[in-house]
Amino acid sequence: MFKGKNSSAFHANFQLFTILLLVVGVVCSKFLMSLGLLFGGFGFLLERDFKNYWQQLKSNRLFWLLVAFYLLHFVGLIWSKNLDYGLNDIRVKFSLFAIALIVCTRPPFTKSQLTIFYLIFVLALFTTSLVNLTCYQFFQDKINYIDIRDLSLFGSHIRFGILIALGVLANYFLWNLQPKMRWFWLISSLWLVFYTYYSQVLSGVISIAVVVLVLLIWELYQRRKWIIIIGTLLLLVVLNIGLVVYLSKPINQKSAFQEDYVSLKQEWNKRAKIPYDSLDLRKQGLKFTLERYLISKNLQVGGDGVAKLSTSDIQNIEKGYADINETKSGIMARLYGLRYQIHHSRNPSGHSLLERLEYWKTALAIIKENPIIGVGTGDVNDLFLSKYKQTNSPLTEERRLRTHNTYLTETVSFGLFGLLFFITWILYFLYQQVKFQQLAGVVFMLVAIVTFLIEDTLETQMGVTFFALFYTVFSRGIENEKCRM
């Protein structure tokens, strides 16, 4: 069909198209993500240039380390009892191998290809975040929102928050690659930072802080502004101390009025759709949510207090907001919620921080019993459910999940051996990025390393695809001085 240069150009463009489908799919569409994998496999077989494929792969150590990580999951089936679960986990992680073949069998991106990659990624993030915020602000009655975590309409709000941070990174490089459009890249970055602040996704805030801090220090380092670098780091220390002090302050949970629970129940049932003795939409006891909410507004815990609530207050309580401060936009509302969790830890269900602490405690108990090679690929979920039951965990049945910590997940699955391999792998990636003088790859992995602490990134199809795509794009040096350290 194509010969010579025409054939090479066609396959290069087809591969770029495939990668663009994947990057848009990771942002907002599982369908496009699956379509990208399908087209990528088709293009791989259509070109059939296996000799050149091998030439591209044989010297790419990062490709082989990724393949080794994937194959480890097959090995982990040997000491697993639940083979069905293990095989499903391998199926989910197949994107690691598939994307590695699609990307790594072709030469690294040229300057124009990298520019298009960043451009489409930023446009997808900008458009999706704009749609999310518009719908949340103006169409709450038509869309069944429970809280701010439902802001992300097209996928996990946590994953989207991490992608937003990488969008700021992409804007930074587009600033250098397309200087005539600098005003747009600046506006785009400011918008993405605002969206992160508004969305209250803590992992997103942490990710964007990592990106901004590394880029700031890099720019200052290039200009030899050592005093400003030291000042920036000291300011970071002060901010962290301030955060610890803020979170350590207890929250008043006592009413200044005489409590009247009889009239409280009667008045609430008159005004609300969800009965007093039921659960709110976050599966918390509504009566406890109501009491906290009234105290936060300095109202009586009784019928008179409920009578003074507005219609929006009633809806907030039904949605599970237990404090008026939590209904506000911005990261301070999220920090206020975390502060409450720290000082009122009786029931972790419905509270993300307390739930994670329970997950981590359970994971460590499993690791203690299986320290060397772990429980295998297939038995992780079964062991968690068994341990929750054995320890009589306070978590409700639907909240008894896995670790939400990639390091602990790998240790539970493959023991200390698996953890050592995993850490060595990601540190070697960082070493290679420094060797390639590739700032984008360094920042990407630093974001991944930090968010691995609070997320099971490699346990979902979307998370695996996101990680594999950026990992493989940066797995070789990109020949462009504007993208190098």
C-alpha positions in Angstrom: 0.0 0.0 0.0 2.8 2.4 0.9 6.5 2.2 -0.1 9.7 3.8 1.1 9.5 7.2 2.7 5.7 7.3 2.3 5.3 4.1 4.2 7.6 5.3 7.0 5.7 8.6 7.3 2.3 6.9 7.3 3.3 4.5 10.1 4.9 7.3 12.1 1.7 9.4 11.8 -0.5 6.5 12.5 1.4 5.8 15.7 1.2 9.4 16.8 -2.6 9.3 16.1 -2.8 6.2 18.3 -0.9 7.9 21.2 -3.1 10.9 20.9 -6.2 8.7 21.2 -4.6 7.2 24.4 -3.8 10.6 25.9 -7.3 12.0 25.3 -8.7 8.7 26.5 -6.8 8.9 29.8 -8.1 12.4 30.4 -11.8 11.8 29.6 -12.9 8.7 27.7 -12.4 5.0 28.4 -13.8 4.3 24.9 -11.0 6.4 23.2 -8.5 4.8 25.5 -9.6 1.3 24.4 -9.7 2.5 20.8 -6.2 3.8 21.0 -5.0 0.3 22.2 -6.9 -1.4 19.4 -5.5 1.0 16.7 -2.0 0.7 18.2 -2.1 -3.1 18.0 -3.4 -2.9 14.4 -0.7 -0.5 13.4 2.0 -2.7 15.0 0.9 -5.7 13.0 0.3 -3.6 9.8 3.8 -2.3 9.7 5.4 -5.7 10.6 8.9 -4.2 10.7 10.0 -6.6 13.4 13.7 -6.2 12.7 13.4 -2.5 13.4 11.2 -3.1 16.4 13.9 -5.3 17.9 16.5 -2.6 17.3 14.4 -0.1 19.2 13.7 -2.4 22.1 17.0 -4.2 22.7 18.8 -1.3 24.2 15.8 0.2 26.0 16.4 -1.0 29.6 13.3 0.8 30.9 11.2 -1.2 28.5 12.6 -4.5 29.8 12.1 -3.4 33.4 8.5 -2.6 32.7 8.1 -6.0 31.0 9.7 -7.7 34.0 7.3 -6.0 36.4 4.4 -7.3 34.3 5.8 -10.8 34.1 6.2 -10.8 37.9 2.4 -10.9 38.1 2.4 -14.2 36.2 5.0 -15.6 38.6 2.9 -14.5 41.5 0.1 -16.9 40.3 2.3 -19.8 41.4 1.6 -19.2 45.1 -1.9 -17.8 44.6 -5.1 -19.7 45.4 -7.5 -17.4 43.7 -6.4 -17.8 40.1 -9.5 -16.0 38.6 -8.7 -12.8 40.5 -5.0 -13.1 39.6 -5.8 -13.5 35.9 -8.1 -10.5 36.0 -5.4 -8.4 37.6 -3.0 -9.5 34.8 -5.7 -8.5 32.3 -6.0 -5.1 33.8 -2.3 -4.6 33.7 -2.0 -5.8 30.1 -2.0 -2.1 29.0 1.5 -1.9 30.5 2.8 -4.3 28.0 0.6 -3.2 25.1 1.5 0.5 25.4 5.1 -0.3 25.8 5.1 -2.2 22.5 3.1 0.5 20.7 5.4 3.3 21.9 8.8 1.8 22.3 9.0 0.0 19.0 9.1 3.4 17.2 11.8 6.0 17.4 11.5 8.7 20.1 9.3 11.8 19.5 10.6 14.5 17.2 10.1 18.1 18.3 6.9 18.5 16.3 5.5 15.2 17.6 6.2 16.1 21.2 4.6 19.6 20.7 1.5 17.9 19.3 1.4 15.4 22.2 1.6 18.2 24.8 -0.8 20.4 22.9 -3.6 17.7 22.6 -3.0 16.7 26.3 -3.4 20.3 27.5 -6.5 21.0 25.3 -8.1 17.8 26.5 -7.5 18.8 30.2 -8.6 22.4 29.6 -11.8 21.4 27.9 -12.7 18.6 30.3 -12.0 20.7 33.4 -14.1 23.5 31.9 -17.0 21.1 31.3 -16.7 19.7 34.8 -16.8 23.0 36.5 -19.6 24.4 34.3 -21.8 21.4 35.0 -21.1 21.5 38.8 -21.9 25.2 39.0 -25.0 25.4 36.8 -26.5 21.9 36.4 -26.5 20.5 39.9 -30.2 19.9 39.7 -29.9 17.8 36.6 -26.8 15.8 37.6 -26.9 13.7 40.7 -23.9 15.3 42.6 -23.4 14.2 46.2 -20.3 16.3 46.9 -17.3 18.0 45.3 -15.7 14.6 44.6 -18.3 14.1 41.9 -16.9 17.2 40.0 -15.0 14.9 37.7 -17.6 13.6 35.3 -15.4 11.4 33.1 -13.4 9.4 35.5 -11.7 9.2 38.9 -11.4 12.7 40.5 -8.1 11.6 42.0 -6.6 10.5 38.7 -7.8 13.6 37.0 -6.2 15.7 39.7 -2.8 14.1 39.0 -3.3 14.6 35.2 -4.1 18.3 35.8 -0.7 18.6 37.5 1.1 17.0 34.5 -0.9 19.5 32.4 0.9 22.3 34.1 4.2 20.5 33.3 3.1 20.3 29.6 2.2 24.0 29.6 5.7 24.7 30.8 7.3 22.9 27.9 4.8 24.4 25.4 5.9 27.8 26.7 9.4 27.0 25.4 8.3 25.1 22.3 5.7 27.6 21.1 6.8 31.1 22.4 4.2 32.9 20.2 1.4 31.2 22.2 2.8 32.0 25.6 -0.2 34.0 26.8 -2.4 30.9 26.2 -0.1 28.5 28.0 0.0 31.0 31.0 -3.8 31.3 31.1 -4.1 27.5 30.8 -1.7 26.9 33.7 -3.5 29.4 35.9 -6.8 27.8 35.1 -5.5 24.3 35.9 -4.1 25.6 39.2 -7.5 27.2 40.0 -9.3 24.0 39.1 -7.1 22.0 41.5 -7.7 24.5 44.3 -11.5 24.4 43.7 -11.8 20.7 43.3 -10.3 19.9 46.8 -8.5 16.8 45.5 -5.7 16.5 48.0 -3.6 14.2 45.7 -4.1 16.8 42.9 -2.9 19.6 45.2 0.1 17.6 46.3 0.9 16.7 42.6 0.7 20.3 41.4 2.8 21.4 44.4 5.5 18.9 43.3 5.4 20.1 39.7 5.5 23.8 40.5 8.2 23.4 43.2 10.5 21.4 40.9 10.0 23.7 38.0 10.6 26.8 40.2 13.8 25.3 41.7 15.0 24.3 38.2 14.5 27.8 36.8 16.2 29.4 39.8 19.1 26.8 39.6 19.7 27.8 35.9 20.0 31.4 37.0 22.2 30.5 40.0 19.7 32.1 42.4 20.9 30.1 45.4 19.5 32.5 48.1 16.0 32.4 46.5 16.2 28.6 46.3 17.1 28.3 50.0 14.3 30.8 50.8 11.8 28.8 48.8 12.8 25.6 50.6 12.5 27.4 54.0 9.1 28.8 53.1 8.0 25.2 52.2 9.2 24.0 55.7 7.3 26.9 57.3 4.1 26.1 55.3 4.3 22.5 56.3 4.7 23.4 60.0 1.7 25.7 59.7 -0.3 22.9 58.1 0.6 20.6 61.0 -0.4 23.2 63.6 -3.7 23.8 61.8 -4.5 20.1 61.6 -3.6 19.6 65.2 -6.1 22.2 66.5 -9.3 20.5 67.8 -12.7 21.5 66.4 -15.5 22.5 68.8 -18.2 19.9 68.7 -20.4 21.1 71.6 -23.6 23.0 71.3 -23.9 26.3 73.1 -27.6 25.7 73.6 -29.7 23.2 75.4 -30.2 20.1 73.2 -33.7 18.8 72.4 -33.5 15.6 70.4 -37.2 15.0 70.4 -38.1 18.2 68.6 -34.9 17.8 66.5 -36.2 14.5 65.0 -39.8 15.8 64.5 -38.7 19.0 62.8 -36.2 17.3 60.6 -38.7 14.7 59.4 -41.1 17.5 58.4 -38.6 19.2 56.2 -36.3 16.6 54.8 -36.6 13.7 52.3 -34.3 11.4 54.1 -35.6 10.3 57.6 -33.8 11.2 60.8 -32.9 7.6 61.6 -31.6 6.8 58.1 -28.2 7.2 56.5 -27.2 10.2 54.5 -25.9 9.9 50.9 -22.4 9.2 52.1 -23.7 6.3 54.1 -23.2 8.0 57.5 -25.7 8.2 60.3 -27.8 11.2 59.3 -28.6 12.2 62.9 -24.9 12.6 63.6 -24.4 14.6 60.4 -27.3 16.9 61.3 -26.0 17.5 64.8 -22.5 18.5 63.7 -23.9 20.7 61.0 -26.2 22.6 63.4 -23.2 23.1 65.8 -21.0 24.4 63.0 -23.7 27.1 62.3 -24.0 27.9 66.0 -27.7 26.7 66.0 -29.6 24.8 68.6 -29.4 21.0 68.3 -33.2 20.8 68.3 -36.3 21.8 66.4 -35.6 25.5 66.5 -32.2 25.0 65.0 -33.6 22.9 62.1 -36.3 25.5 61.5 -33.6 28.1 60.8 -31.9 25.9 58.2 -32.2 26.9 54.6 -33.3 24.5 51.8 -29.7 24.3 50.7 -28.6 23.5 54.3 -31.1 20.6 54.3 -29.7 19.3 51.0 -26.1 19.6 52.3 -26.9 17.5 55.3 -28.7 14.9 53.2 -25.5 14.8 51.0 -23.4 14.1 54.0 -21.9 17.5 54.7 -21.4 17.6 58.5 -20.0 21.1 58.7 -20.9 24.3 56.9 -17.2 24.9 56.3 -17.0 21.7 54.2 -19.5 23.1 51.7 -17.2 25.9 50.7 -15.0 25.7 47.6 -11.3 25.5 47.8 -8.7 23.4 49.5 -9.3 25.0 52.9 -12.6 23.2 53.0 -10.8 19.9 52.4 -8.2 20.7 55.1 -11.0 21.5 57.5 -12.6 18.1 56.8 -9.2 16.3 57.4 -8.8 18.3 60.6 -12.1 16.9 61.8 -11.2 13.4 60.9 -7.9 13.6 62.8 -9.7 14.6 66.0 -12.9 12.4 65.7 -11.7 9.0 64.6 -14.3 6.8 66.0 -15.8 5.6 62.7 -13.5 5.7 59.6 -16.2 4.8 57.1 -16.8 7.7 54.7 -13.7 9.6 55.8 -10.9 9.2 53.3 -8.0 9.8 55.6 -9.2 7.5 58.3 -10.1 4.9 55.8 -6.6 4.9 54.4 -5.1 4.5 57.8 -7.3 1.5 58.3 -6.3 0.1 54.9 -2.6 0.6 55.7 -2.9 -1.0 59.1 -4.6 -4.0 57.5 -1.9 -4.2 54.8 0.9 -4.1 57.4 -0.8 -7.0 59.3 -0.9 -9.1 56.1 2.7 -8.3 55.3 3.8 -9.3 58.7 2.4 -12.8 58.1 3.8 -13.0 54.5 7.0 -10.9 54.5 9.3 -12.5 51.9 7.3 -13.3 48.7 3.8 -11.9 49.7 0.5 -13.6 49.1 0.7 -13.7 45.3 -1.1 -12.0 42.5 -4.5 -13.5 43.1 -5.0 -13.5 46.9 -4.6 -9.9 47.8 -8.3 -9.0 47.9 -9.3 -12.3 49.7 -6.6 -11.7 52.3 -7.8 -8.1 52.9 -11.4 -9.2 53.4 -10.4 -12.0 55.7 -8.2 -9.7 57.7 -11.0 -7.1 58.0 -13.3 -9.8 59.4 -10.6 -11.2 61.7 -9.8 -7.9 63.3 -13.5 -6.8 63.4 -12.7 -3.7 61.4 -15.0 -0.7 62.0 -15.2 -0.1 58.2 -18.6 -0.9 56.7 -18.7 -3.7 54.1 -18.7 -1.5 51.1 -15.7 0.5 52.4 -13.4 -2.5 53.0 -11.1 -1.9 50.1 -7.4 -2.5 49.3 -4.4 -0.4 50.4 -4.6 2.8 48.4 -0.8 2.8 48.6 1.1 1.3 45.7 4.2 0.5 47.8 2.1 -1.5 50.2 0.2 -3.2 47.4 3.4 -4.5 45.8 4.7 -5.6 49.3 1.4 -7.5 50.0 1.5 -9.1 46.6 5.2 -10.0 46.3 6.7 -9.4 49.7 9.8 -7.4 50.5 11.4 -8.8 47.3 8.6 -7.2 45.2 9.0 -3.9 47.1 12.7 -3.9 46.5 12.3 -4.6 42.8 9.6 -1.9 42.5 11.7 0.8 44.2 14.8 -0.1 42.2 12.8 0.1 39.0 11.4 3.6 39.6 14.7 4.9 40.9 16.4 3.6 37.8 13.9 5.4 35.7 14.8 8.7 37.5 18.5 8.0 37.0 17.9 7.5 33.2 15.9 10.7 33.0 18.8 12.6 34.6 21.2 10.9 32.2 18.9 11.9 29.2 18.8 15.4 30.7 15.0 15.1 30.5 13.3 17.3 33.0 9.7 16.2 32.0 10.5 12.6 32.8 12.0 13.5 36.2 9.0 15.5 37.2 6.5 12.8 36.0 8.2 10.2 38.1 8.5 12.4 41.1 4.7 13.0 40.9 4.2 9.3 40.5 6.5 8.5 43.5 4.6 10.9 45.8 1.1 9.8 44.7 2.0 6.2 45.0 1.9 6.9 48.8 -1.8 7.6 48.7 -3.1 5.8 45.6 -3.3 2.3 44.0 -2.3 3.8 40.7 -1.4 0.5 39.0 -4.6 -1.4 40.1 -7.1 0.2 37.6 -7.2 0.3 33.8 -7.1 4.0 33.8 -4.3 4.3 36.2 -2.2 1.6 34.4 -2.8 3.3 31.0 -1.8 6.8 32.4 1.4 5.5 34.0 2.4 3.3 31.0 1.8 6.1 28.5 4.0 8.7 30.1 6.6 6.2 31.3 7.1 4.9 27.7 7.1 8.3 26.1 9.9 9.3 28.4 11.7 5.9 28.3 14.2 7.2 25.7 15.9 10.6 25.4 13.9 13.2 23.3 16.3 14.9 21.0 15.3 18.5 21.7 17.4 21.0 23.6 14.3 23.0 24.7 13.0 19.9 26.5 16.3 19.0 28.2 17.8 19.9 31.6 
